[in-house]
Amino acid sequence: ELAHRLAAGESVAEISDIRGTAVMRQTLPEGWTEIDSTDVDEPGSVDAHPDPYAWQGDCGVNAGTGGAVVAFAERPRRLDRATTVIRLPAFEQVADDPVLYAHASRVFHLETNPGNARALVQRHGTRDLWLNPPPIPLTTPELDRLYEFPYTRMPHPVYHNEKIAAWEMIRFSIPIMRGCFGGCTFCSITEHEGRIIQSRSEASVVREIETIRDAAPGFTGVISDLGGPTANMYRLSCKDEKIEKACRRLSCVYPEICKNLGTDHSHLTRLYRRARAVPGIKMVNISSGLRYDLAVRDPEYVRELVTHHVGGYLKIAPEHTEQAPLELMMKPGIGAYERFKRMFDRFSREAGKTQYLIPYFIAAHPGTSDRDMLNLALWLKENGFRPDQVQAFLPTPLALASAMYHTGRNPLRKIVRKSALVAVPSGLRQRRLHKAFLRYHDPDNWPLIREALKTMGRTDLIGQSSRHLVPAQQPVGPQATKKATRNFSRSSGPSKRSGKHTSR
C-alpha cells in the first residue's frame, strides 16, 4: 500500500493512515474524538442513598400551573471507532509507574481486532506517537501471491558457505497460514501476525512443494513441515463474520473453545493428502506446534496426523500442570493434554507404530510458585519424563506475560491501583530452582531441590527409593552418580501433591 501510494505521487509526510503503522503527530486530526485512558479508575466516596420514606416537610414552592417545558438529557452519541483514538498514559508515566504500564498493556491488547480496533496515541515528550489500527487480514489470493514470488530459498550471500543451523531446520518447510487465535500470554505472535487466520490455497501449497522438489538443492523428498505459528489452525475461523468483527476476546480457545469458532479440520486433512500425493514426495512431516485442545475436536484429523505425519516423536506444549500459572498463560489444563495423549496412543497402535509425545514446559513464568514447580516435577516423574532441554520464562516485547513480569500485575483483568499482585519468580536463585525442578533427574540439581523441599516441609520426598524425588545424600563418584540418576529417574506411582490442579 505504501509503495502504491508513493508511486501515485503522495509524499511520505502525507501518508499517515496506513493500518499497522505508527507516525508522530503534533495535534489531533480534524473530525477525530479522543478517549482519555491516561489513568486507572479511582472512584471517589459514594453519597448515601436518600430515604424515600423520610418526611421532608413542606417544599415551600407552589406547584406549577402547567405548560412548563420539560428538558430531557441527550443520550451521549455512539462514537465512530474509525475516527476515535484512545490516549494511553504518556511514555514518561508508564516508565515510572508499573500500574499505568500494566494498564497501557491491557488497552493495547484489547485493540488488536482489526474489525473493531481503535487508534492509540501516547505522549512522548512534546510529541504524540500515533498507532493506527491493525491491518485488515490478507485474502487467500493475496497470501498466495505473497508466497509465490520467485524467492531463492537460500541464505543471504553474505553468509557464503557457512552452516546456519536455523536455515537447515526450515529449508524444506512450507508456511500454509499466518496468524494465531490461541492468545498465550507469553507469546507475541498475535501482535505480529494477527488473531484472524489467513490461509493459502491448497493449489498454492502444492505448487511450492513442486518447486522445492524440482529446484531446491539437496532435497531428498522429505518436507520438514507444513504449518505456521500453529500446526492446525489452517482455515479455522469464526462462524459469523459480524461476530468476529465485534469480538473483544483475547483468545478464541481460552478459558473454553468459543462456540462460534469452527473446529472442522477437514480442509487441513485434505491438504495433507494432496501433499503426500505429489510425485517425488516421500514424507511430509508436521513440526509446527500442535494445538491439541483443538485437534481432539476432530478425531479424523488426529488419525491422519498420527498415521502419516509423525516421524516417531510429536512435540506439543502443555507448558504446565498447575492451575495458577496456566490461568496466567491462558493455556488449557493438563486434562486436555491427557485426552489428546489417549487419542494419540490409540491411533499409533492402530497404525502399527511406536510413537511418543514430547511435552514442553516453562519454568519461572509469572504466577508460578515453588510449590507449583514441585507439583510439575512430581507429574513428570510419575509419567516417566526426563526433560533434557528446558526453558525458563524470558520476557519478550508485546507479550502480556512480559507486562506481568515487569509490573507484578495481571493485565488480563481491569487494572486498578488496588489490583492483586502477581508473584513473579524473578530472582536468580528462584529461577534456578524452578528450572531445576524441570530437570529433577540431574544430580547437579539435587542439592538445590533438597534444600527447597526442606523449606516447603516436603522432606517426605527426600529418600533412597524411586518414590522419592531426590536422595538424602549426594552420590560420590561416577558409578554411584550414574546408579542414583537411573534410580531417581524411574517412573513412580502418584505422589502427594498440594495446591490447585486442573483436569480441564
C-alpha positions as CSV (number, residue, x, y, z in Angstrom):
1,E,0.0,0.0,0.0
2,L,2.8,2.4,0.8
3,A,4.6,1.7,-2.4
4,H,1.4,2.2,-4.5
5,R,0.6,5.5,-2.8
6,L,4.2,6.8,-3.2
7,A,4.0,5.8,-6.9
8,A,0.7,7.7,-7.2
9,G,2.5,10.9,-6.1
10,E,1.8,11.2,-2.4
11,S,4.6,12.3,-0.2
12,V,5.7,10.3,2.8
13,A,4.6,13.2,5.1
14,E,1.0,12.9,3.7
15,I,0.8,9.1,4.3
16,S,-0.2,8.7,8.0
17,D,-3.2,6.5,7.9
18,I,-1.9,3.1,6.8
19,R,-3.1,0.4,9.1
20,G,-0.4,-1.3,11.2
21,T,1.9,1.7,11.1
22,A,2.9,4.4,13.6
23,V,3.5,8.1,13.0
24,M,4.5,11.1,15.1
25,R,1.8,13.9,15.4
26,Q,1.6,17.2,17.0
27,T,-2.2,17.7,17.0
28,L,-5.4,15.6,16.9
29,P,-6.7,15.3,13.2
30,E,-9.9,17.2,12.4
31,G,-13.0,15.1,12.9
32,W,-11.4,12.8,15.4
33,T,-12.6,12.1,19.0
34,E,-10.1,11.3,21.8
35,I,-10.9,9.0,24.7
36,D,-8.8,9.7,27.7
37,S,-7.4,6.5,29.2
38,T,-4.3,8.0,30.8
39,D,-5.2,6.8,34.3
40,V,-6.9,3.9,36.0
41,D,-10.2,4.3,37.7
42,E,-10.2,5.7,41.2
43,P,-13.8,6.0,42.4
44,G,-14.4,8.7,45.0
45,S,-16.7,8.5,48.0
46,V,-20.3,7.4,47.3
47,D,-23.1,9.6,48.7
48,A,-25.6,7.8,51.0
49,H,-28.9,7.0,49.3
50,P,-31.8,9.2,50.5
51,D,-34.6,7.5,52.4
52,P,-37.6,7.6,50.1
53,Y,-40.0,7.4,53.1
54,A,-38.4,10.2,55.2
55,W,-40.6,13.2,55.8
56,Q,-39.2,16.3,54.2
57,G,-41.8,18.9,55.3
58,D,-43.4,21.4,53.1
59,C,-41.4,22.1,49.9
60,G,-42.2,25.8,50.2
61,V,-42.7,26.1,46.4
62,N,-46.1,26.3,44.7
63,A,-46.9,23.6,42.2
64,G,-46.6,24.6,38.6
65,T,-49.6,25.8,36.7
66,G,-49.0,23.6,33.7
67,G,-47.4,24.3,30.4
68,A,-43.8,24.0,31.6
69,V,-41.3,22.6,29.1
70,V,-39.5,19.5,30.4
71,A,-36.0,19.2,29.2
72,F,-34.5,15.7,28.6
73,A,-30.8,15.0,28.8
74,E,-29.5,14.0,25.4
75,R,-28.1,10.5,25.2
76,P,-24.4,10.6,24.5
77,R,-23.7,9.8,20.9
78,R,-22.0,6.5,20.0
79,L,-18.5,7.2,18.9
80,D,-17.4,6.1,15.4
81,R,-14.5,3.7,16.0
82,A,-13.0,4.7,12.7
83,T,-12.4,8.3,13.9
84,T,-11.8,7.5,17.6
85,V,-8.4,7.4,19.3
86,I,-7.6,6.2,22.8
87,R,-4.9,8.2,24.7
88,L,-2.6,6.0,26.7
89,P,-0.6,7.2,29.7
90,A,2.5,9.1,28.5
91,F,5.8,7.3,27.9
92,E,7.3,9.0,30.9
93,Q,4.4,7.9,33.1
94,V,4.5,4.2,32.1
95,A,8.3,4.2,32.5
96,D,7.9,5.2,36.2
97,D,4.6,3.6,37.2
98,P,4.1,-0.2,37.0
99,V,0.3,0.2,37.4
100,L,0.0,2.5,34.4
101,Y,2.3,0.2,32.4
102,A,0.0,-2.7,33.0
103,H,-3.0,-0.6,32.2
104,A,-1.4,0.6,28.9
105,S,-0.6,-3.0,28.0
106,R,-4.2,-4.1,28.6
107,V,-5.6,-1.3,26.5
108,F,-3.2,-2.1,23.7
109,H,-4.1,-5.8,23.6
110,L,-7.8,-5.0,23.7
111,E,-7.4,-3.0,20.5
112,T,-5.9,-5.8,18.3
113,N,-9.0,-7.0,16.4
114,P,-8.9,-5.2,13.0
115,G,-12.7,-5.3,12.9
116,N,-13.2,-3.0,15.9
117,A,-9.8,-1.7,17.0
118,R,-9.3,2.0,17.6
119,A,-6.2,4.0,17.0
120,L,-3.9,4.6,20.0
121,V,-1.9,7.7,20.9
122,Q,0.8,8.2,23.5
123,R,2.7,11.3,24.5
124,H,6.5,11.2,24.1
125,G,8.0,14.4,25.4
126,T,6.4,17.2,23.3
127,R,5.1,14.9,20.5
128,D,2.4,12.2,20.2
129,L,3.1,8.8,18.9
130,W,0.1,7.7,16.9
131,L,-0.5,3.9,16.3
132,N,-3.0,3.1,13.6
133,P,-5.3,0.0,14.0
134,P,-4.0,-3.4,12.9
135,P,-4.1,-4.3,9.2
136,I,-7.1,-6.0,7.5
137,P,-6.2,-9.7,7.1
138,L,-5.0,-10.8,3.7
139,T,-7.3,-12.8,1.5
140,T,-6.3,-16.2,0.2
141,P,-5.4,-14.9,-3.3
142,E,-3.3,-12.1,-1.7
143,L,-1.5,-14.5,0.5
144,D,-0.8,-16.9,-2.4
145,R,0.7,-14.1,-4.4
146,L,2.9,-13.1,-1.5
147,Y,4.3,-16.6,-1.0
148,E,4.8,-17.3,-4.7
149,F,7.3,-14.6,-5.5
150,P,10.5,-16.1,-7.0
151,Y,12.3,-16.5,-3.7
152,T,15.8,-18.1,-3.9
153,R,15.2,-20.3,-0.8
154,M,18.8,-19.7,0.0
155,P,20.6,-17.8,2.8
156,H,21.8,-14.3,2.0
157,P,25.1,-14.4,0.0
158,V,26.9,-12.5,2.8
159,Y,27.0,-15.9,4.7
160,H,28.8,-17.6,1.8
161,N,29.0,-21.3,2.6
162,E,28.6,-21.0,6.4
163,K,26.4,-23.6,8.1
164,I,23.3,-21.9,9.5
165,A,21.5,-24.3,11.9
166,A,18.2,-22.4,11.8
167,W,18.1,-22.5,8.0
168,E,18.9,-26.2,7.9
169,M,15.9,-26.7,10.1
170,I,13.4,-24.8,7.9
171,R,14.9,-25.0,4.4
172,F,12.3,-27.6,3.3
173,S,9.4,-26.3,5.3
174,I,6.3,-24.6,3.9
175,P,4.1,-22.0,5.6
176,I,0.5,-22.6,4.9
177,M,-1.0,-19.9,7.1
178,R,-0.4,-16.8,9.2
179,G,-1.9,-15.7,12.5
180,C,-2.9,-17.4,15.7
181,F,-6.0,-17.1,17.9
182,G,-4.6,-19.0,20.9
183,G,-3.7,-15.9,22.9
184,C,-1.0,-17.5,25.0
185,T,0.3,-14.6,27.2
186,F,4.0,-15.5,26.9
187,C,3.8,-15.3,23.1
188,S,3.5,-12.2,20.8
189,I,2.6,-13.9,17.5
190,T,-0.9,-12.4,17.6
191,E,0.6,-8.9,17.8
192,H,2.9,-9.7,14.8
193,E,0.6,-11.7,12.6
194,G,-2.9,-11.1,13.9
195,R,-5.6,-13.2,15.6
196,I,-7.5,-13.9,12.4
197,I,-6.1,-16.9,10.4
198,Q,-5.0,-16.1,6.9
199,S,-4.6,-19.3,4.8
200,R,-3.1,-20.2,1.5
201,S,-5.0,-22.2,-1.1
202,E,-4.2,-25.9,-1.5
203,A,-3.1,-25.3,-5.1
204,S,-0.5,-22.7,-3.9
205,V,0.9,-25.0,-1.3
206,V,1.2,-27.9,-3.8
207,R,2.9,-25.6,-6.3
208,E,5.5,-24.7,-3.7
209,I,6.1,-28.4,-2.9
210,E,6.7,-29.0,-6.6
211,T,9.1,-26.0,-6.8
212,I,11.1,-27.4,-3.9
213,R,11.1,-30.9,-5.5
214,D,12.3,-29.6,-8.8
215,A,14.7,-26.7,-7.8
216,A,15.9,-26.9,-4.2
217,P,19.5,-28.2,-3.9
218,G,19.8,-31.1,-1.6
219,F,16.1,-32.0,-1.4
220,T,15.7,-35.7,-0.6
221,G,11.9,-35.9,-0.9
222,V,11.0,-35.0,2.7
223,I,9.0,-31.9,3.5
224,S,10.0,-30.9,7.1
225,D,6.8,-29.0,7.9
226,L,3.5,-27.8,6.6
227,G,2.4,-25.3,9.2
228,G,2.7,-21.8,10.6
229,P,2.5,-20.3,14.1
230,T,0.3,-23.3,15.0
231,A,0.1,-26.5,13.0
232,N,-3.7,-27.0,13.0
233,M,-5.4,-23.6,12.6
234,Y,-5.5,-23.8,8.8
235,R,-8.8,-22.3,7.5
236,L,-10.3,-22.2,11.0
237,S,-12.4,-19.1,11.6
238,C,-15.4,-17.6,13.4
239,K,-18.7,-19.0,12.1
240,D,-20.1,-15.4,11.7
241,E,-18.1,-12.6,10.3
242,K,-20.2,-10.0,12.1
243,I,-19.4,-11.7,15.5
244,E,-15.7,-11.9,14.5
245,K,-15.6,-8.1,13.8
246,A,-17.3,-7.3,17.1
247,C,-15.4,-9.7,19.3
248,R,-13.1,-8.3,22.1
249,R,-11.8,-11.7,23.4
250,L,-8.1,-12.1,23.7
251,S,-8.3,-15.8,22.9
252,C,-10.8,-17.9,20.9
253,V,-9.9,-21.1,22.8
254,Y,-9.5,-19.9,26.5
255,P,-11.0,-20.5,29.0
256,E,-13.0,-22.7,26.7
257,I,-13.2,-23.0,22.9
258,C,-15.6,-20.4,21.7
259,K,-18.9,-21.8,20.5
260,N,-18.6,-19.5,17.4
261,L,-15.3,-21.0,16.4
262,G,-15.3,-23.6,13.6
263,T,-13.1,-26.5,14.5
264,D,-13.5,-28.7,11.4
265,H,-10.0,-29.8,10.3
266,S,-11.2,-31.4,7.0
267,H,-9.5,-28.7,4.9
268,L,-6.2,-29.4,6.6
269,T,-6.7,-33.2,6.3
270,R,-7.4,-32.8,2.6
271,L,-4.2,-30.6,2.2
272,Y,-2.1,-33.3,3.9
273,R,-3.4,-35.9,1.5
274,R,-2.7,-33.8,-1.6
275,A,0.8,-33.0,-0.4
276,R,1.6,-36.7,0.1
277,A,0.3,-37.5,-3.3
278,V,2.7,-35.2,-5.1
279,P,5.1,-37.4,-7.2
280,G,8.6,-37.5,-5.7
281,I,7.5,-36.7,-2.1
282,K,8.4,-39.5,0.3
283,M,7.3,-37.9,3.6
284,V,5.5,-34.8,4.8
285,N,6.3,-34.1,8.5
286,I,4.3,-31.7,10.7
287,S,6.8,-29.9,13.0
288,S,4.8,-26.7,14.0
289,G,3.3,-26.6,17.4
290,L,0.0,-28.5,17.6
291,R,-2.9,-27.0,19.4
292,Y,-4.1,-30.3,20.9
293,D,-7.3,-29.0,22.5
294,L,-8.5,-28.1,19.0
295,A,-7.2,-31.3,17.5
296,V,-9.3,-33.6,19.8
297,R,-12.4,-31.9,18.3
298,D,-11.6,-33.7,15.0
299,P,-10.5,-37.3,15.6
300,E,-10.2,-37.9,11.9
301,Y,-7.5,-35.2,11.7
302,V,-5.6,-36.7,14.6
303,R,-5.8,-40.2,12.9
304,E,-4.4,-38.7,9.7
305,L,-1.6,-36.8,11.6
306,V,-0.6,-39.7,13.7
307,T,-0.7,-42.3,10.9
308,H,1.2,-40.3,8.2
309,H,2.9,-37.2,9.5
310,V,4.7,-38.0,12.8
311,G,8.3,-39.1,12.5
312,G,8.4,-41.0,15.8
313,Y,8.0,-38.0,18.1
314,L,5.5,-35.2,18.2
315,K,6.3,-32.1,20.2
316,I,3.4,-30.3,22.0
317,A,3.4,-27.7,24.7
318,P,1.1,-28.1,27.7
319,E,3.6,-25.7,29.4
320,H,2.5,-26.6,33.0
321,T,0.2,-28.8,35.1
322,E,-0.9,-26.3,37.8
323,Q,-3.9,-24.0,37.7
324,A,-2.3,-20.7,38.8
325,P,0.3,-20.5,36.1
326,L,-1.9,-21.9,33.4
327,E,-4.6,-19.2,34.1
328,L,-2.0,-16.5,33.6
329,M,-0.7,-18.2,30.5
330,M,-4.2,-18.7,29.1
331,K,-3.5,-22.3,28.4
332,P,-5.8,-25.3,28.9
333,G,-5.4,-27.7,31.9
334,I,-3.3,-30.8,31.8
335,G,-6.5,-32.8,31.3
336,A,-6.6,-31.6,27.7
337,Y,-3.1,-33.0,27.1
338,E,-4.1,-36.3,28.7
339,R,-7.2,-36.6,26.4
340,F,-5.0,-36.0,23.4
341,K,-2.4,-38.5,24.6
342,R,-5.0,-41.2,24.8
343,M,-6.2,-40.5,21.2
344,F,-2.5,-40.3,20.0
345,D,-1.6,-43.6,21.6
346,R,-4.7,-45.3,20.2
347,F,-4.2,-44.2,16.6
348,S,-0.4,-45.0,16.9
349,R,-1.3,-48.6,17.9
350,E,-3.9,-48.9,15.1
351,A,-1.2,-47.7,12.6
352,G,1.3,-50.3,14.0
353,K,3.7,-47.6,15.0
354,T,5.6,-46.8,18.2
355,Q,5.4,-43.1,18.7
356,Y,5.9,-40.7,21.5
357,L,4.7,-37.3,22.7
358,I,7.4,-34.8,23.8
359,P,5.7,-32.2,26.1
360,Y,7.3,-28.8,26.6
361,F,7.1,-26.9,29.9
362,I,8.0,-23.4,31.1
363,A,9.8,-22.7,34.3
364,A,9.6,-19.4,36.3
365,H,6.5,-18.0,34.4
366,P,4.8,-15.1,36.3
367,G,2.3,-16.5,38.8
368,T,4.3,-19.7,39.3
369,S,5.2,-20.7,42.9
370,D,7.9,-23.1,44.1
371,R,5.1,-25.5,45.1
372,D,3.7,-25.3,41.5
373,M,7.1,-26.3,40.1
374,L,7.3,-29.1,42.7
375,N,4.0,-30.5,41.6
376,L,5.1,-30.3,38.0
377,A,8.3,-32.2,38.8
378,L,6.2,-34.9,40.5
379,W,3.9,-35.2,37.5
380,L,7.0,-35.5,35.2
381,K,8.4,-38.3,37.4
382,E,5.0,-40.1,37.7
383,N,4.8,-40.1,33.9
384,G,8.4,-41.1,33.2
385,F,9.5,-37.8,31.5
386,R,13.1,-36.7,31.8
387,P,13.3,-33.3,30.1
388,D,16.7,-32.6,28.6
389,Q,16.5,-29.1,27.2
390,V,14.2,-26.9,29.3
391,Q,13.2,-23.3,29.1
392,A,12.8,-20.6,31.8
393,F,10.5,-17.7,31.0
394,L,12.1,-14.7,29.4
395,P,10.0,-11.5,28.8
396,T,9.7,-10.6,25.2
397,P,8.3,-7.4,23.6
398,L,4.5,-7.0,23.4
399,A,3.7,-10.3,25.3
400,L,1.1,-9.9,28.1
401,A,3.3,-12.1,30.4
402,S,6.1,-9.6,29.9
403,A,3.9,-6.9,31.4
404,M,3.1,-9.3,34.3
405,Y,6.9,-9.9,34.8
406,H,7.7,-6.2,34.8
407,T,4.7,-4.8,36.8
408,G,3.6,-7.6,39.0
409,R,0.0,-7.0,37.9
410,N,-2.3,-9.1,35.7
411,P,-3.4,-7.1,32.6
412,L,-5.9,-9.9,31.7
413,R,-8.2,-8.1,34.1
414,K,-9.1,-4.5,34.6
415,I,-6.2,-2.7,36.3
416,V,-6.8,-0.5,39.3
417,R,-4.5,0.8,42.0
418,K,-5.6,-2.0,44.3
419,S,-5.2,-4.8,41.8
420,A,-3.9,-8.0,43.3
421,L,-0.2,-8.6,42.8
422,V,1.2,-11.4,40.7
423,A,4.0,-13.4,42.2
424,V,6.9,-13.1,39.8
425,P,9.9,-15.5,40.2
426,S,12.5,-13.0,39.0
427,G,15.4,-13.6,41.4
428,L,18.3,-15.7,40.1
429,R,18.1,-18.3,42.9
430,Q,14.3,-18.9,42.5
431,R,14.6,-19.1,38.7
432,R,17.4,-21.6,39.0
433,L,15.2,-23.6,41.4
434,H,12.2,-23.6,39.1
435,K,14.4,-24.8,36.2
436,A,16.0,-27.4,38.5
437,F,12.5,-28.9,39.2
438,L,12.1,-29.5,35.5
439,R,15.4,-31.4,35.5
440,Y,14.7,-33.2,38.7
441,H,16.8,-36.2,37.4
442,D,20.0,-34.2,37.1
443,P,22.3,-34.8,40.1
444,D,23.7,-31.3,39.8
445,N,20.2,-30.0,40.8
446,W,19.6,-32.3,43.8
447,P,21.2,-30.0,46.4
448,L,19.1,-27.1,45.4
449,I,15.9,-29.2,45.2
450,R,16.7,-30.9,48.6
451,E,17.1,-27.5,50.3
452,A,13.8,-26.3,48.8
453,L,11.9,-29.4,49.9
454,K,13.0,-28.9,53.4
455,T,11.9,-25.3,53.3
456,M,8.5,-26.4,52.0
457,G,8.0,-29.1,54.6
458,R,8.2,-31.9,52.0
459,T,11.0,-34.0,53.5
460,D,8.8,-37.0,52.6
461,L,10.2,-36.6,49.1
462,I,13.8,-37.0,50.2
463,G,15.0,-40.6,50.4
464,Q,16.6,-43.5,48.7
465,S,13.7,-45.2,46.8
466,S,12.3,-44.5,43.4
467,R,9.2,-43.0,45.0
468,H,11.3,-40.1,46.3
469,L,12.2,-37.1,44.2
470,V,15.9,-36.7,45.4
471,P,18.2,-38.7,47.6
472,A,19.1,-37.7,51.1
473,Q,22.8,-37.7,50.3
474,Q,24.7,-36.7,47.2
475,P,26.3,-39.7,45.5
476,V,30.1,-39.9,45.4
477,G,31.9,-41.0,42.3
478,P,30.8,-41.5,38.6
479,Q,29.3,-45.0,39.1
480,A,27.3,-44.0,42.2
481,T,26.0,-40.9,40.4
482,K,25.0,-43.0,37.4
483,K,23.2,-45.5,39.5
484,A,21.4,-42.8,41.6
485,T,20.4,-41.0,38.4
486,R,18.9,-44.1,37.0
487,N,17.1,-44.9,40.2
488,F,15.6,-41.4,40.8
489,S,14.5,-41.1,37.1
490,R,12.2,-44.1,37.2
491,S,8.5,-43.5,36.9
492,S,6.8,-43.7,40.2
493,G,3.3,-44.0,41.4
494,P,1.3,-40.9,42.3
495,S,2.9,-38.7,44.9
496,K,1.1,-36.4,47.3
497,R,0.7,-33.0,45.6
498,S,-0.5,-29.8,47.0
499,G,-2.4,-26.8,45.7
500,K,-5.0,-26.4,43.0
501,H,-4.8,-28.6,39.9
502,T,-6.9,-28.5,36.8
503,S,-8.1,-31.5,34.8
504,R,-9.9,-29.5,32.1
